[in-house]
């Protein structure tokens, strides 16, 4: 029991020594992704590295473990849509594997215009929403956004661009807790703007 706990601690320590280099290479590999997506891909790559690391140790191949081959393998696995603890599902439309195999891709329903510093929601018209409702929703969002005080508007625009709470806090020089609080306030403001009842 004591020996196995010592082995686990040693494994963790060894992996933690390699982690900065693994993280650095994963950041570089996914540098062109949107912030939230980039964080998800980096986390998946690190998880993949850990699994491969433990497998190599279990097979007694300690001498073959180096951070660069581990992370390069993990990056390829992550790009291929292979997730740790998950199966490749060709029927799941959000699965990268299904998108690649079936030849389709999902589009974001928002866009940010750097030139005008405006964020607009792109609404998809379907059988239940006609052109008039789509146009009204776009106008409502723009009107609501411009009704906000400058500080809240800046938070809303930053979050709408896909930034995480942490990155938003860093950019706007506030605490992450304040950003989370403002996110809830923005949600309540939007619901109030539409006359929706607020639930506690």
C-alpha positions in Angstrom: 0.0 0.0 0.0 2.8 2.4 1.0 4.9 1.4 -2.1 2.0 2.0 -4.5 1.3 5.5 -3.0 5.1 6.3 -3.4 5.0 5.1 -7.0 2.0 7.3 -7.8 3.7 10.3 -6.2 6.8 9.7 -8.2 4.8 9.4 -11.4 3.0 12.7 -10.7 6.2 14.5 -9.9 7.9 13.2 -13.1 4.9 14.3 -15.2 4.7 17.7 -13.5 8.4 18.3 -14.4 7.4 17.8 -18.1 4.2 19.7 -17.9 5.5 23.2 -18.7 7.1 22.0 -21.9 4.0 20.0 -22.8 1.8 23.0 -22.2 4.1 25.3 -24.2 4.0 23.1 -27.3 0.3 22.6 -27.0 -0.3 26.3 -26.8 1.8 26.8 -29.9 0.0 24.0 -31.8 -3.4 25.5 -31.1 -2.5 29.2 -31.2 -4.9 30.1 -34.0 -8.0 28.7 -32.3 -10.5 30.9 -30.5 -9.7 31.3 -26.8 -12.3 29.0 -25.3 -11.6 26.3 -27.9 -7.8 26.7 -27.5 -8.1 26.1 -23.7 -10.2 23.0 -24.3 -7.7 21.6 -26.9 -4.8 22.3 -24.6 -6.5 20.5 -21.7 -7.4 17.5 -23.9 -3.7 17.3 -25.1 -2.4 17.4 -21.5 -4.9 14.6 -20.5 -3.8 12.6 -23.5 -0.1 13.0 -22.5 -0.9 11.8 -19.0 -2.6 8.7 -20.3 0.3 7.9 -22.7 2.8 8.6 -19.9 1.1 6.2 -17.5 0.9 3.5 -20.2 4.6 3.7 -21.0 5.5 3.5 -17.3 3.2 0.5 -16.8 5.0 -1.3 -19.7 8.4 -0.5 -18.2 9.4 1.9 -20.9 10.6 4.6 -18.6 13.7 5.4 -20.7 11.5 6.2 -23.7 9.5 9.0 -22.0 10.3 12.5 -23.2 8.0 15.5 -23.3 8.3 16.3 -27.0 7.3 12.9 -28.5 4.5 12.6 -25.8 3.0 16.0 -26.7 3.4 15.6 -30.5 1.5 12.3 -30.3 -1.2 13.9 -28.1 -1.6 16.9 -30.4 -2.2 14.5 -33.4 -4.7 12.5 -31.3 -6.5 15.7 -30.3 -6.6 17.1 -33.8 -8.0 13.8 -35.0 -10.9 14.3 -32.5 -9.8 11.4 -30.2 -10.7 12.3 -26.7 -9.5 10.7 -23.5 -12.3 8.7 -22.0 -14.6 9.1 -25.0 -15.4 7.2 -28.1 -15.5 8.5 -31.7 -19.1 9.0 -32.4 -20.1 9.5 -36.1 -23.7 10.2 -35.1 -22.9 13.2 -32.8 -23.0 16.4 -34.9 -20.8 18.2 -32.4 -18.1 15.5 -32.8 -15.1 16.6 -34.9 -14.8 13.0 -36.0 -18.4 13.0 -37.4 -17.8 16.4 -39.1 -14.6 15.2 -40.8 -16.0 11.9 -41.9 -19.4 13.2 -43.1 -17.9 16.4 -44.7 -19.8 19.1 -42.7 -18.9 21.6 -40.0 -20.7 23.6 -37.4 -20.7 27.4 -37.6 -20.7 29.8 -34.7 -23.9 31.8 -34.4 -22.1 35.0 -33.5 -19.4 37.2 -35.0 -17.4 40.1 -33.9 -16.6 43.0 -36.2 -13.1 44.3 -35.3 -13.4 47.2 -37.7 -16.5 48.7 -36.0 -15.9 47.1 -32.6 -19.4 45.6 -32.6 -20.7 42.2 -31.9 -23.8 40.9 -33.6 -25.6 37.7 -33.2 -26.3 35.8 -36.4 -29.7 34.2 -36.2 -30.7 31.2 -38.2 -34.0 31.4 -39.9 -36.1 28.3 -39.5 -39.7 27.3 -40.0 -40.7 28.9 -36.6 -38.9 32.2 -37.1 -39.7 34.4 -40.1 -37.6 37.2 -41.5 -39.5 39.8 -39.4 -38.7 37.9 -36.1 -35.1 37.5 -37.1 -34.7 41.2 -37.9 -36.5 42.1 -34.6 -34.2 39.9 -32.6 -31.1 41.5 -34.2 -32.4 45.0 -33.5 -33.4 44.0 -29.9 -29.9 42.7 -29.2 -28.2 45.8 -30.6 -30.6 48.1 -28.6 -30.1 46.2 -25.4 -26.3 46.2 -25.8 -26.3 50.0 -26.3 -28.6 50.5 -23.3 -25.9 49.1 -21.0 -23.5 51.3 -19.1 -20.0 51.4 -20.8 -18.3 49.0 -18.3 -21.0 46.4 -18.6 -21.1 46.7 -22.4 -17.4 46.2 -22.5 -17.7 43.0 -20.5 -20.6 41.8 -22.7 -18.6 42.4 -25.8 -15.5 40.7 -24.5 -17.5 37.6 -23.3 -19.4 37.5 -26.6 -16.1 37.2 -28.5 -15.6 33.9 -26.7 -13.1 35.0 -24.0 -13.0 33.1 -20.8 -13.9 34.7 -17.4 -10.2 34.7 -16.5 -9.1 36.4 -19.8 -11.9 38.9 -19.6 -10.8 39.8 -16.1 -7.2 40.2 -17.2 -8.2 42.4 -20.2 -10.5 44.6 -18.2 -8.4 44.6 -15.1 -11.1 43.4 -12.7 -11.3 40.2 -10.7 -12.7 37.0 -12.2 -15.3 37.0 -9.4 -16.5 40.4 -10.6 -16.7 39.2 -14.2 -18.9 36.2 -13.1 -21.1 38.6 -11.1 -21.5 40.9 -14.1 -22.3 37.9 -16.3 -25.2 37.0 -14.1 -26.3 40.7 -14.1 -26.1 40.8 -17.9 -28.3 37.7 -18.1 -30.9 39.2 -15.8 -30.7 42.5 -17.8 -31.4 40.7 -21.0 -34.3 38.7 -19.5 -35.7 42.0 -18.1 -35.3 43.7 -21.5 -37.5 40.9 -23.0 -40.0 41.0 -20.1 -39.1 37.5 -19.1 -39.6 36.6 -15.4 -36.4 36.4 -13.3 -35.9 33.2 -11.4 -33.8 33.0 -8.3 
